[in-house]
Amino acid sequence: MEEKLLHKDLTHKIIGAAMEVHKRVGPGFSEKIYENGFIVELNLQGIPYEQQNRVTINYKGHNIGDYIIDTVVDKRIVVELKALDKINNIHEAQLISYLKASECKVGLIINFGKPSLEWKRILLKKELQSSD
């Protein structure tokens, strides 16, 4: 089953970059510190990304506002960074919303707030994808 993971190689590179940041910085800092380190590591590894990516939220064909997604890697994977005790259901729901808004199919929640890096991979199921 693992061979069929969508964007498997890129996902592994992203997690590896986050592990490098966590190893060097350690837990206990704010989310912004990890975001800054993560961006530096993506640059060092030559991994393309967009930071502070603006997406328009539509409701029945009407623009109801814009949202800023922290990081989209290679226009394929939404990465949500956290510095918390644990990843919970609200963070997963948030990432699913970001995936729908961005039209990406794969997302990662990466949590730097624990002694060991924690991550969760989310795949947007077809029935959850928006259709206009």
Secondary structure, 3 states (H helix, E strand, C coil): CHHHCCCHHHHHHHHHHHHHHHHHHCCCCCHHHHHHHHHHHHHHHCCCEEEEEEEEEEECCEEEEEEEEEEEECCCEEEEEECCCCCCHHHHHHHHHHHHHHCCCEEEEEECCCCCCEEEEEECCHHHCCCC
